[in-house]
Amino acid sequence: MKIAASGVNYIDVYYREGRYQTVLPFVVGQEAAGEVVAIGSGVNDIRVGDRVGYTMLLGSYAEYAAVPADRLVKIPEGVNYRQAAAAMLQGMTAHYLSHDAYPLKKGETALVHAAAGGVGLLLVQMAHNIGARVIGTVSTEEKAKLAREAGADEVILYTQQDFEAETKRLTEGQGVDVVYDSVGKTTFEKGLNVLRPRRCMVLYGASSGAVPPFDPIVLAQKGSLFLTRPSLGAYIPTREELQQRTSALFGMIAGGKLNLRIEHMYPLKDAAQAHRDLEARKTAGKLLLLN
């Protein structure tokens, strides 16, 4: 496929740093959208000229990519290349987090860390659409505004307030039903402290560093809590599940129920700068590389 747009995600940083291991040399990037320009033998459901997207395969920081046909999904009318590239990894992540890792229900309360980030803004919208109460944490007033616009009911500036104390205040000491944590090291322990008994910590990232090893007895002591460390690959292992999840996601986008905030677009040659900006937390929403 000829790549029109590639998504930039924090997992790309993990691979670049060596935190996630792969065979060297390799091309960074796990998310792209573009046009099929050639197909191999035995490929029947994908044709030259199809608009397609993919994720969870290394090599998207490129002009062209060879992609297994069973990992491609067709982009429907009403969704453009940039939207598809912006949604494949982060959008499906937000979808499995809110619908499967911990299936949110109307009336429940969710704490979403990094609520103005790429996944965060999508997760807040999905949680809001489900009918859950959303408490988001962000670092600046500008990001707080974005989180509120996405549907967050309350926003905590963790640079000015202790999110544990503020979450307990906002929930009148009851705590939340789920914590969606992409930050890791600096938020994990306090996140456990704001969960209601028998509720769930969904740890899906580690932008502040890896969570240190801990004794599982802590989960019992804090109220028989559940902890999951999911990844997208386990939620789209088959072509059927991949198509079901992307169909739901693209339907939300085309139907105007999911707003994709594409914050920064860089030419492919400026991928290094995109990583610098991402790691410095200078961005909100989605970063794309364009060909």
C-alpha positions as CSV (number, residue, x, y, z in Angstrom):
1,M,0.0,0.0,0.0
2,K,1.0,3.6,-0.6
3,I,0.9,5.3,2.8
4,A,-0.9,8.6,2.9
5,A,-0.8,9.1,6.7
6,S,0.9,7.4,9.6
7,G,-0.1,7.7,13.2
8,V,2.4,8.6,15.9
9,N,1.8,6.7,19.2
10,Y,3.6,6.4,22.5
11,I,4.3,2.7,21.8
12,D,6.6,4.0,19.0
13,V,8.7,5.6,21.7
14,Y,8.9,2.4,23.7
15,Y,10.1,0.5,20.6
16,R,12.7,3.2,19.8
17,E,14.0,3.2,23.3
18,G,14.2,-0.6,23.4
19,R,11.7,-1.0,26.1
20,Y,9.7,-3.2,23.7
21,Q,12.1,-5.6,22.0
22,T,12.1,-6.4,18.3
23,V,14.5,-7.7,15.7
24,L,17.0,-5.0,14.5
25,P,17.0,-3.1,12.2
26,F,13.4,-2.1,12.1
27,V,11.1,0.7,10.9
28,V,9.1,2.4,13.6
29,G,5.4,2.9,13.5
30,Q,2.3,0.7,13.9
31,E,-0.6,2.6,12.2
32,A,-1.3,3.9,8.7
33,A,-3.9,4.5,6.1
34,G,-3.5,4.7,2.3
35,E,-4.2,3.1,-1.0
36,V,-3.6,-0.5,-2.2
37,V,-1.2,-0.3,-5.3
38,A,-0.4,-4.1,-5.6
39,I,-1.7,-7.4,-4.3
40,G,-0.1,-10.8,-3.9
41,S,-1.4,-14.1,-5.2
42,G,-4.4,-15.6,-3.3
43,V,-5.7,-12.2,-2.2
44,N,-9.4,-12.0,-3.0
45,D,-11.1,-9.5,-0.7
46,I,-8.7,-6.6,-1.2
47,R,-8.2,-4.9,-4.6
48,V,-5.9,-2.4,-6.1
49,G,-7.3,1.1,-5.5
50,D,-9.0,0.1,-2.2
51,R,-8.7,2.7,0.6
52,V,-7.3,0.7,3.6
53,G,-5.9,1.1,7.1
54,Y,-4.0,-1.1,9.5
55,T,-2.4,-1.2,12.9
56,M,-0.2,-3.3,15.2
57,L,2.4,-4.1,12.5
58,L,5.7,-2.4,12.6
59,G,6.9,-0.3,9.6
60,S,4.4,2.6,9.1
61,Y,6.9,5.4,9.2
62,A,7.4,4.9,5.4
63,E,6.1,5.8,2.0
64,Y,5.1,2.2,1.1
65,A,4.4,-0.9,3.3
66,A,3.8,-4.6,2.5
67,V,0.9,-5.6,4.8
68,P,-0.8,-9.0,5.2
69,A,-4.2,-8.8,3.6
70,D,-5.9,-10.2,6.8
71,R,-4.7,-7.3,8.8
72,L,-6.1,-4.6,6.4
73,V,-9.5,-3.1,6.9
74,K,-11.3,-1.1,4.2
75,I,-12.0,2.6,5.0
76,P,-15.7,3.4,4.5
77,E,-17.2,6.4,2.8
78,G,-17.4,9.3,5.3
79,V,-13.9,8.6,6.7
80,N,-10.8,10.1,5.1
81,Y,-7.1,8.9,5.3
82,R,-6.1,11.2,8.0
83,Q,-9.1,10.2,10.2
84,A,-8.4,6.5,9.6
85,A,-4.7,6.9,10.5
86,A,-5.6,8.9,13.5
87,A,-8.1,6.3,14.7
88,M,-6.8,2.8,14.0
89,L,-4.6,2.3,17.1
90,Q,-5.8,4.9,19.5
91,G,-9.4,4.7,18.5
92,M,-9.5,0.9,18.8
93,T,-7.6,1.2,22.1
94,A,-10.3,3.5,23.5
95,H,-12.9,1.2,22.2
96,Y,-11.6,-2.0,23.8
97,L,-10.8,-0.2,27.1
98,S,-14.4,1.2,27.5
99,H,-16.2,-1.8,26.0
100,D,-14.2,-4.9,27.0
101,A,-11.2,-4.4,29.3
102,Y,-13.7,-2.9,31.7
103,P,-17.1,-2.6,30.1
104,L,-18.4,0.7,31.3
105,K,-22.1,1.0,32.2
106,K,-24.4,4.0,32.3
107,G,-24.2,5.6,35.7
108,E,-20.8,4.4,36.6
109,T,-17.8,6.7,37.3
110,A,-14.5,6.5,35.5
111,L,-11.2,8.2,36.2
112,V,-9.3,8.8,33.0
113,H,-5.6,9.8,33.3
114,A,-4.1,11.9,30.5
115,A,-7.6,12.8,29.4
116,A,-6.4,15.2,26.8
117,G,-4.0,12.8,25.1
118,G,-4.6,10.9,21.9
119,V,-6.3,7.9,23.6
120,G,-7.6,10.0,26.4
121,L,-9.8,12.3,24.3
122,L,-11.4,9.4,22.5
123,L,-11.9,7.4,25.7
124,V,-13.6,10.4,27.4
125,Q,-15.9,10.7,24.5
126,M,-16.8,7.0,24.4
127,A,-17.3,6.9,28.2
128,H,-19.5,10.0,28.0
129,N,-21.6,8.5,25.1
130,I,-22.1,5.3,27.2
131,G,-23.6,7.5,30.0
132,A,-20.8,7.2,32.5
133,R,-19.6,10.0,34.7
134,V,-16.0,10.9,33.6
135,I,-13.3,12.5,35.8
136,G,-10.2,13.4,33.8
137,T,-6.7,14.3,34.9
138,V,-4.6,16.8,32.8
139,S,-1.6,19.0,33.3
140,T,-2.7,22.4,32.0
141,E,-5.8,24.6,31.8
142,E,-5.7,24.3,28.0
143,K,-5.8,20.5,28.2
144,A,-8.6,20.8,30.8
145,K,-10.7,22.7,28.3
146,L,-10.2,20.0,25.7
147,A,-11.1,17.3,28.1
148,R,-14.3,19.1,29.1
149,E,-15.2,19.6,25.4
150,A,-14.8,15.9,24.9
151,G,-17.4,15.2,27.6
152,A,-15.5,15.0,30.9
153,D,-17.8,15.9,33.8
154,E,-14.9,17.0,36.1
155,V,-11.3,17.7,35.3
156,I,-8.4,17.6,37.8
157,L,-5.2,19.6,37.1
158,Y,-2.7,17.2,38.7
159,T,0.0,19.8,38.6
160,Q,-2.1,21.9,41.0
161,Q,-4.2,19.4,42.9
162,D,-3.6,15.9,44.4
163,F,-5.7,13.8,42.2
164,E,-6.3,11.2,44.9
165,A,-7.7,13.7,47.3
166,E,-9.7,15.5,44.7
167,T,-11.2,12.3,43.3
168,K,-12.3,11.2,46.7
169,R,-13.8,14.7,47.3
170,L,-15.7,14.6,43.9
171,T,-17.1,11.1,44.7
172,E,-17.9,11.9,48.3
173,G,-15.4,9.3,49.5
174,Q,-17.0,6.5,47.5
175,G,-14.3,6.3,44.8
176,V,-14.6,5.3,41.2
177,D,-15.6,2.1,39.3
178,V,-12.6,2.1,37.0
179,V,-9.3,3.9,36.6
180,Y,-7.9,4.0,33.0
181,D,-4.2,4.6,33.5
182,S,-1.8,5.3,30.7
183,V,0.7,7.1,33.0
184,G,2.0,4.3,35.2
185,K,4.7,4.9,37.7
186,T,3.6,8.2,39.1
187,T,-0.2,7.5,39.2
188,F,-0.6,3.8,39.8
189,E,-0.5,3.6,43.6
190,K,-2.8,6.5,44.2
191,G,-5.1,5.2,41.5
192,L,-5.6,2.0,43.5
193,N,-6.6,4.2,46.5
194,V,-9.5,5.8,44.6
195,L,-11.2,2.6,43.5
196,R,-14.3,1.3,45.1
197,P,-14.1,-2.2,46.5
198,R,-14.1,-5.0,43.8
199,R,-13.6,-2.5,41.0
200,C,-10.9,-2.4,38.3
201,M,-7.5,-0.7,37.5
202,V,-6.9,-0.8,33.8
203,L,-3.2,-0.1,33.4
204,Y,-2.6,0.3,29.6
205,G,0.5,2.5,29.4
206,A,3.5,3.8,31.3
207,S,4.4,7.3,30.0
208,S,6.0,8.2,33.4
209,G,7.8,4.9,33.6
210,A,7.1,1.3,34.4
211,V,5.1,0.4,37.6
212,P,7.5,-1.2,40.1
213,P,6.8,-4.8,41.2
214,F,4.3,-5.1,44.0
215,D,2.7,-7.7,46.2
216,P,-0.7,-8.8,44.9
217,I,-1.9,-8.9,48.5
218,V,-2.2,-5.1,48.1
219,L,-5.2,-5.7,45.9
220,A,-6.9,-7.6,48.7
221,Q,-6.1,-5.0,51.3
222,K,-7.5,-2.2,49.2
223,G,-10.9,-3.9,48.7
224,S,-10.4,-7.0,46.6
225,L,-9.5,-5.0,43.5
226,F,-9.0,-6.2,40.0
227,L,-5.9,-5.2,37.9
228,T,-5.5,-5.8,34.2
229,R,-2.6,-4.8,31.9
230,P,-4.2,-5.1,28.5
231,S,-2.9,-4.5,25.0
232,L,-4.7,-3.9,21.7
233,G,-3.3,-7.0,20.0
234,A,-5.2,-9.3,22.4
235,Y,-8.4,-7.6,21.6
236,I,-8.1,-7.9,17.8
237,P,-6.5,-11.4,17.4
238,T,-8.7,-12.5,14.5
239,R,-9.8,-10.8,11.3
240,E,-13.4,-11.1,12.5
241,E,-12.7,-9.2,15.7
242,L,-10.6,-6.6,13.9
243,Q,-13.4,-5.9,11.4
244,Q,-16.0,-5.8,14.2
245,R,-14.0,-3.3,16.2
246,T,-13.0,-1.1,13.2
247,S,-16.6,-1.2,11.9
248,A,-17.9,0.1,15.3
249,L,-15.1,2.8,15.4
250,F,-15.6,4.0,11.8
251,G,-19.3,4.1,12.4
252,M,-18.8,6.5,15.3
253,I,-16.6,8.7,13.2
254,A,-18.8,8.8,10.1
255,G,-21.9,9.3,12.3
256,G,-20.3,12.3,14.1
257,K,-20.3,10.6,17.5
258,L,-16.5,10.6,17.8
259,N,-14.4,13.8,17.2
260,L,-10.8,13.1,16.2
261,R,-8.6,16.0,17.3
262,I,-5.6,15.9,14.9
263,E,-3.3,18.3,16.8
264,H,-0.1,18.1,14.7
265,M,0.8,17.0,11.3
266,Y,4.5,16.5,10.4
267,P,6.1,15.6,7.1
268,L,7.6,12.1,7.3
269,K,11.1,13.5,7.4
270,D,10.3,15.2,10.8
271,A,9.4,12.0,12.7
272,A,12.1,12.7,15.2
273,Q,10.6,16.0,16.1
274,A,7.2,14.4,16.5
275,H,8.8,12.1,19.1
276,R,10.4,15.0,20.9
277,D,7.1,16.8,21.1
278,L,5.2,13.7,22.3
279,E,7.8,12.9,25.0
280,A,7.8,16.5,26.2
281,R,4.0,16.4,26.6
282,K,3.7,19.4,24.3
283,T,0.9,17.9,22.4
284,A,-2.8,17.1,22.9
285,G,-4.8,14.9,20.6
286,K,-3.3,13.0,17.6
287,L,0.0,13.4,15.8
288,L,0.3,12.3,12.2
289,L,3.2,11.9,9.7
290,L,2.1,12.7,6.1
291,N,3.5,11.7,2.8
